[in-house]
Amino acid sequence: MVDADQTFVIVGGGLAGAKAAETLRAEGFTGRVILISDERDHPYERPPLSKGYLLGKEERDSVFVHEPAWYAQNDIELHLGQTVDAIDRAAKTVRFGDDGTVVHYDKLLLATGAEPRRLAIPGTDLAGVHHLRRLAHAERLKHVLTSLGRDNGHLLIAGGGWIGLEVAAAAREYGAEVTVIEPSQTPLHGALGPELGNVFAQLHREHGVRFHFGARLTEIVGQDGVVLAARTDDGQEHPAHDVLAAIGAAPRTGLAEAAGLEIADRAHGGGVVVDERLRTSDPDIHAAGDVASFPLALFDTRLRVEHWANALNGGPAAARAMLGKDVVYDRIPYFFTDQYDLGMEYSGWAPPGTYDEVVIRGDAGKREFIAFWVKEGRVLAGMNVNVWDVTEPIQKLIRARTPVDLEALADPHVPLERLAS
């Protein structure tokens, strides 16, 4: 057991950091645990920010990882609204940015997450330009959507990724008009490729969303601080009362870079480089969640995964590794979405250019199907749409790394469990 006089510091108050703190105590660590968050809210989960909470179907308190009293009850020293501006690896200390307090660590976990990418165009300083990453963003956007729905207002969304589409669905449920500007020819192109991107395009069109593909925003036009319209690089002008920038997220690596830790290149997500034990280039510093770029031998690559499941599982894995336990973090990437009456789960990794074909099992037209991304007969990824309790066999197929009978894969009458055995 780790000595009780040791101090473990966690920088980052999201799901990964909170679950790491929980795991340290669950594994019997009796030393000092310090959790530092630059947000004033207690650690919370992010999926509700673009789903249930944004829609008004979940209460604000439902987003928190633990009850506020849990931290004191488990002797977790929680510092909210505090930043860390420096790591001294030689002295093994972190320094608070607000008052210069210096804290010693024996092990350090970086769970600093990611931040929204900004639109580098004129007009982004207008009051009606929004991002969605934090609870405060969701609270503000919730009021905006309520107002737009009441007044038949128009929301323009820059970016047809997961956040963009989930907010589009929420905005339509409030009754707002919605236009999505996306430089690719389909939404979700980087995640799903064109084949399945079209499924989501059709879903949103049926609910009244307008798409403008193959274009980028060049300017947001306003007057007296109010958004009036947005212009695209093909010369068009789109009416808008509010704009959501949903063009992705960048890992918050500044603290790690300043400390001289290795950072992955852009091709591998640009996060903090960690090994299979989630250790950085400094063996006493680990990283987990959105900020970590970890090796995944299953796909012979290094990935940075921004989804909920990676934070949920990565934080505890890092905590166990910090305790000296034998850890190999090789989780298959997993995420989910809910848009209108469509529910979906995705497992695997198959960006455009990595697969030969997409095999459909079920009825894509009715949006009740499973899609498999296949290369040389091997399943790289699977997405179940309004079909449930199939994640385990899908992930078994991915892990098998062996060719499967594609006709049987497409046949709903052939149990997936048989193919995955």
Residue pairs with C-beta under 8 A, 6 or more apart in sequence:
1 28
1 29
1 30
2 29
2 30
2 31
2 323
2 324
3 31
4 30
4 31
5 31
6 31
6 32
6 106
6 107
7 31
7 32
7 33
7 34
7 103
7 104
7 105
7 106
8 24
8 29
8 31
8 32
8 33
8 34
8 105
8 106
8 107
8 108
8 109
8 322
9 34
9 36
9 94
9 103
9 105
9 107
9 108
9 109
10 17
10 20
10 21
10 33
10 34
10 35
10 36
10 108
10 109
10 111
11 17
11 36
11 84
11 94
11 108
11 109
11 110
11 111
11 112
11 255
12 36
12 37
12 109
12 110
12 111
12 112
12 113
12 289
12 291
13 35
13 36
13 37
13 38
13 39
13 42
13 43
13 78
13 80
14 37
14 43
14 44
14 46
14 111
14 113
14 289
14 290
14 311
15 43
15 44
15 45
15 46
15 65
15 289
15 308
15 311
15 312
15 315
16 111
16 113
16 288
16 289
16 290
16 310
16 311
16 312
16 314
16 315
16 318
17 35
17 37
17 43
17 109
17 111
17 289
17 315
18 35
18 43
18 65
18 66
18 315
19 65
19 311
19 312
19 315
19 316
19 319
20 109
20 111
20 288
20 315
20 316
20 318
20 319
21 33
21 35
21 71
21 74
21 76
21 319
22 65
22 66
22 74
22 316
23 315
23 316
23 319
23 320
24 33
24 319
24 322
24 323
25 33
25 74
25 75
25 76
27 319
27 320
27 323
27 325
29 323
31 106
32 77
33 75
33 76
33 77
34 76
34 77
34 79
34 103
34 105
35 43
35 71
35 76
35 77
35 78
35 79
36 79
36 82
36 83
36 84
36 94
36 96
37 43
37 78
37 79
37 80
37 81
37 82
38 81
38 82
38 83
39 80
39 81
39 134
39 135
40 80
40 81
41 64
41 80
41 135
41 136
42 64
42 65
42 66
42 68
42 71
42 78
42 80
43 64
43 65
43 66
44 63
44 64
44 65
44 135
45 63
45 64
45 65
45 308
46 133
46 308
47 308
47 336
48 54
48 58
48 62
48 63
48 138
49 63
49 132
49 133
49 134
49 135
49 137
49 138
50 132
50 138
50 162
50 163
50 166
50 167
50 170
51 58
51 166
51 170
51 337
51 338
52 58
52 62
53 59
53 60
53 62
53 63
53 138
53 142
54 138
54 141
54 142
54 145
54 166
54 167
54 170
55 170
55 173
56 142
60 135
60 139
63 135
70 76
71 78
72 78
79 96
82 96
82 97
82 98
83 96
83 97
83 98
84 94
84 95
84 96
84 97
84 255
85 95
85 96
85 97
85 255
86 94
86 95
86 97
86 255
86 258
86 259
87 93
87 94
87 95
87 108
87 255
87 256
87 258
87 259
87 285
88 94
88 95
89 259
89 260
89 282
89 284
89 285
91 104
92 104
92 105
92 106
92 108
92 284
93 102
93 103
93 104
93 105
94 102
94 103
94 105
94 108
95 101
95 102
95 103
96 102
96 103
105 284
106 284
107 284
107 285
107 286
107 322
108 284
108 285
108 286
109 285
109 286
109 287
109 288
109 315
109 318
109 319
109 322
110 255
110 256
110 272
110 280
110 285
110 286
110 287
110 288
110 291
110 292
111 287
111 288
111 289
111 291
111 311
111 315
111 318
112 251
112 252
112 253
112 255
112 256
112 291
113 251
113 252
113 289
113 290
113 291
114 133
114 249
114 250
114 251
114 252
114 290
114 291
114 306
115 133
115 249
115 250
115 252
116 131
116 132
116 133
116 245
116 246
116 247
116 248
116 249
116 250
117 245
117 247
117 248
117 249
117 250
118 124
118 131
118 245
119 129
119 158
119 217
119 220
119 245
119 247
121 217
121 218
121 219
121 220
122 219
122 220
123 129
123 219
123 220
123 221
123 222
123 227
123 230
124 220
124 245
126 220
126 222
126 225
126 226
126 227
126 243
127 225
127 226
127 227
128 144
128 222
128 226
128 227
128 240
128 241
128 242
128 243
129 220
129 227
129 242
129 243
129 245
130 137
130 140
130 141
130 144
130 242
130 243
130 244
130 245
131 137
131 244
131 245
131 246
132 138
132 141
132 163
132 167
132 244
132 246
133 249
141 167
141 244
144 155
144 242
145 155
145 170
145 171
145 174
145 176
146 174
147 153
148 154
148 155
148 171
148 174
148 175
148 176
148 177
148 241
148 242
149 171
149 174
149 175
149 176
150 175
152 175
152 176
152 177
153 176
153 177
153 241
153 242
154 176
154 177
154 178
154 179
154 239
154 240
154 241
154 242
155 167
155 168
155 171
155 176
155 177
155 178
155 179
155 240
155 241
155 242
155 243
155 244
156 178
156 179
156 180
156 181
156 230
156 238
156 239
156 240
156 242
156 243
156 244
157 164
157 167
157 168
157 178
157 179
157 180
157 181
157 243
157 244
157 246
158 164
158 181
158 216
158 217
158 230
158 243
158 244
158 245
158 246
158 247
159 180
159 181
159 182
159 244
159 245
159 246
159 247
159 248
160 180
160 181
160 182
160 184
160 186
160 187
160 188
160 189
160 211
160 213
161 187
161 188
161 190
161 191
161 246
161 247
161 248
162 188
162 191
162 335
162 337
163 246
164 180
164 182
164 187
164 244
164 246
165 180
165 187
165 188
165 200
165 204
165 337
165 339
166 337
166 338
166 339
167 244
167 246
168 178
168 180
168 204
168 209
168 339
169 204
169 207
169 339
169 340
171 178
172 178
172 204
172 207
172 208
172 209
172 340
173 340
177 208
177 210
178 208
178 209
178 210
179 209
179 210
179 211
179 212
179 238
179 240
180 187
180 204
180 209
180 210
180 211
180 212
181 212
181 215
181 216
181 217
181 230
181 232
181 238
182 189
182 211
182 212
182 213
182 215
183 213
183 214
183 215
183 216
184 190
184 197
184 213
184 214
185 194
185 213
185 214
186 194
186 197
186 198
186 200
186 201
186 213
187 197
187 200
187 201
187 204
187 211
188 196
188 197
188 200
189 197
189 352
190 351
190 352
191 346
191 351
192 200
192 346
192 383
193 350
193 351
193 352
193 355
193 358
193 373
194 352
195 358
195 371
196 358
196 371
196 383
199 364
199 367
199 385
200 339
201 211
203 339
203 340
203 342
203 367
204 211
204 339
205 211
207 340
212 232
212 236
212 238
214 234
215 232
215 233
215 234
215 236
216 232
216 233
217 230
217 231
217 232
217 233
217 243
218 231
218 232
218 233
219 230
219 231
220 227
220 229
220 230
220 231
220 240
220 243
221 227
221 228
221 229
221 230
221 231
221 237
222 228
226 241
227 240
227 241
227 242
227 243
228 239
228 240
229 237
229 238
229 239
229 240
230 237
230 238
230 240
230 243
231 237
231 238
232 238
249 290
249 306
250 270
251 269
251 270
251 271
251 272
251 290
251 291
251 293
251 304
252 290
252 291
253 263
253 270
253 271
253 272
253 291
256 263
256 272
256 280
256 287
256 291
257 263
259 282
259 285
261 272
261 273
261 280
261 281
261 282
261 285
262 272
262 273
262 280
262 281
263 270
263 271
263 272
263 273
264 270
264 271
264 272
264 273
264 293
264 302
264 304
268 293
268 301
268 302
268 303
268 304
269 293
269 302
269 303
269 304
269 305
270 293
270 304
271 287
271 290
271 291
271 292
271 293
271 304
272 280
272 287
272 291
272 292
272 293
273 280
273 281
273 293
273 302
274 280
274 286
274 287
274 288
274 292
274 293
274 294
275 294
275 295
276 294
276 295
276 297
276 327
276 328
276 329
276 330
277 286
277 321
277 327
277 328
277 329
278 286
278 287
278 288
278 292
278 294
278 314
278 317
278 318
278 321
278 327
278 329
279 285
279 286
279 321
280 286
280 287
286 318
286 321
286 322
287 318
288 311
288 314
288 315
288 317
288 318
289 310
289 311
289 314
289 315
290 304
290 305
290 306
290 310
290 311
291 304
292 304
292 314
293 302
293 303
293 304
294 302
294 303
294 304
294 314
294 329
295 301
295 302
296 302
296 303
296 330
296 349
297 330
298 330
298 332
298 398
298 399
298 401
299 349
299 380
301 349
303 333
303 349
305 333
307 333
307 334
307 335
308 335
308 336
309 331
309 333
309 334
309 335
310 331
310 333
313 329
313 331
314 329
314 331
317 327
317 329
318 327
318 329
320 327
321 327
321 329
332 347
332 348
332 349
332 395
332 398
332 399
333 347
333 348
333 349
334 345
334 346
334 347
334 391
334 395
335 345
335 346
336 343
336 344
336 345
336 346
337 343
337 344
338 344
341 386
342 367
342 385
342 386
343 385
343 386
343 388
344 383
344 384
344 385
344 386
345 383
345 384
345 391
346 381
346 382
346 383
347 381
347 382
347 383
347 391
347 394
347 395
347 398
348 373
348 379
348 380
348 381
348 382
348 394
348 395
348 398
349 380
349 381
350 373
350 375
350 380
350 381
354 373
354 375
354 380
355 373
355 374
355 375
355 380
355 381
356 374
356 375
356 376
357 374
358 371
358 372
358 373
358 374
359 371
359 372
359 374
359 406
359 409
359 410
360 369
360 370
360 371
360 372
360 410
361 369
361 370
361 371
361 372
361 409
361 410
361 411
361 412
362 368
362 369
362 370
362 387
362 412
363 369
364 371
364 385
367 385
367 386
368 385
368 386
368 387
369 384
369 385
369 386
369 387
370 382
370 383
370 384
370 385
370 387
370 390
370 394
370 416
371 382
371 383
371 385
372 379
372 381
372 382
372 394
372 397
372 409
373 379
373 380
373 381
373 382
374 380
374 406
374 409
376 403
377 403
377 404
377 406
378 400
378 401
378 402
378 403
378 404
379 394
379 397
379 398
379 400
379 404
379 409
380 398
381 398
382 390
382 394
382 395
382 397
382 398
384 390
384 391
384 394
390 416
393 415
393 416
393 417
393 419
393 420
394 416
394 420
396 420
396 421
397 404
397 416
397 419
397 420
400 420
404 419
405 419
408 414
408 418
408 419
409 419
